[in-house]
Amino acid sequence: MQDTIHVSKIDISEEQEIANQYGIMSVPVLMMNNEVLAQGMITEDVIRERIWSKILPTMVSQEAVSYTHLRAH
């Protein structure tokens, strides 16, 4: 996992090729790692929940690996 997140805002009326590439039919769209997490009427709570649901499991599994590595030594 990388330590940074890149966030982009794209106007699909000007970038129609990108909209077609990802099959975007309505806006707004929240995507992460080429996966659509939410479309349409997205509240701040939905954005927060969807992002954390993708990031947190990765963070937890990395911590578990680090802990296992430390116990082995």
One Martini backbone bead per residue (centre of mass of N, CA, C, O) as a GRO file, in nm:
protein
   73
    1MET     BB    1   0.098   0.035   0.020
    2GLN     BB    2   0.049   0.356  -0.001
    3ASP     BB    3   0.094   0.692   0.151
    4THR     BB    4  -0.098   0.795  -0.083
    5ILE     BB    5  -0.353   1.018  -0.218
    6HIS     BB    6  -0.538   1.065  -0.513
    7VAL     BB    7  -0.726   1.354  -0.613
    8SER     BB    8  -1.002   1.396  -0.846
    9LYS     BB    9  -1.157   1.638  -1.064
   10ILE     BB   10  -1.407   1.572  -1.315
   11ASP     BB   11  -1.535   1.693  -1.619
   12ILE     BB   12  -1.737   1.497  -1.821
   13SER     BB   13  -1.811   1.709  -2.044
   14GLU     BB   14  -1.490   1.738  -2.112
   15GLU     BB   15  -1.430   1.408  -2.027
   16GLN     BB   16  -1.572   1.166  -2.200
   17GLU     BB   17  -1.359   0.941  -2.216
   18ILE     BB   18  -1.352   0.880  -1.914
   19ALA     BB   19  -1.648   0.811  -1.877
   20ASN     BB   20  -1.644   0.572  -2.077
   21GLN     BB   21  -1.417   0.403  -1.948
   22TYR     BB   22  -1.601   0.386  -1.659
   23GLY     BB   23  -1.920   0.406  -1.699
   24ILE     BB   24  -2.036   0.694  -1.663
   25MET     BB   25  -2.382   0.817  -1.600
   26SER     BB   26  -2.344   0.965  -1.321
   27VAL     BB   27  -2.352   1.238  -1.089
   28PRO     BB   28  -2.160   1.163  -0.874
   29VAL     BB   29  -1.832   0.994  -0.840
   30LEU     BB   30  -1.686   0.728  -0.650
   31MET     BB   31  -1.340   0.638  -0.670
   32MET     BB   32  -1.127   0.333  -0.630
   33ASN     BB   33  -0.922   0.160  -0.803
   34ASN     BB   34  -1.142   0.149  -1.047
   35GLU     BB   35  -1.383   0.168  -0.833
   36VAL     BB   36  -1.711   0.194  -0.768
   37LEU     BB   37  -1.861   0.327  -0.466
   38ALA     BB   38  -2.037   0.580  -0.585
   39GLN     BB   39  -2.360   0.725  -0.691
   40GLY     BB   40  -2.490   1.028  -0.702
   41MET     BB   41  -2.632   1.076  -0.406
   42ILE     BB   42  -2.372   1.198  -0.199
   43THR     BB   43  -2.272   1.185   0.111
   44GLU     BB   44  -2.041   1.235   0.345
   45ASP     BB   45  -2.092   0.967   0.494
   46VAL     BB   46  -2.061   0.784   0.248
   47ILE     BB   47  -1.778   0.859   0.175
   48ARG     BB   48  -1.645   0.780   0.439
   49GLU     BB   49  -1.739   0.481   0.448
   50ARG     BB   50  -1.623   0.383   0.172
   51ILE     BB   51  -1.330   0.452   0.221
   52TRP     BB   52  -1.286   0.300   0.491
   53SER     BB   53  -1.374   0.015   0.378
   54LYS     BB   54  -1.105   0.007   0.198
   55ILE     BB   55  -0.866   0.092   0.396
   56LEU     BB   56  -0.881  -0.059   0.674
   57PRO     BB   57  -0.816  -0.359   0.597
   58THR     BB   58  -0.528  -0.291   0.504
   59MET     BB   59  -0.424  -0.175   0.769
   60VAL     BB   60  -0.479  -0.423   0.948
   61SER     BB   61  -0.310  -0.634   0.787
   62GLN     BB   62  -0.040  -0.483   0.821
   63GLU     BB   63  -0.034  -0.490   1.130
   64ALA     BB   64  -0.039  -0.799   1.153
   65VAL     BB   65   0.224  -0.848   1.006
   66SER     BB   66   0.403  -0.677   1.190
   67TYR     BB   67   0.340  -0.832   1.452
   68THR     BB   68   0.431  -1.111   1.354
   69HIS     BB   69   0.720  -1.026   1.293
   70LEU     BB   70   0.794  -0.936   1.585
   71ARG     BB   71   0.735  -1.216   1.727
   72ALA     BB   72   0.953  -1.386   1.557
   73HIS     BB   73   1.208  -1.218   1.702
   0.00000   0.00000   0.00000
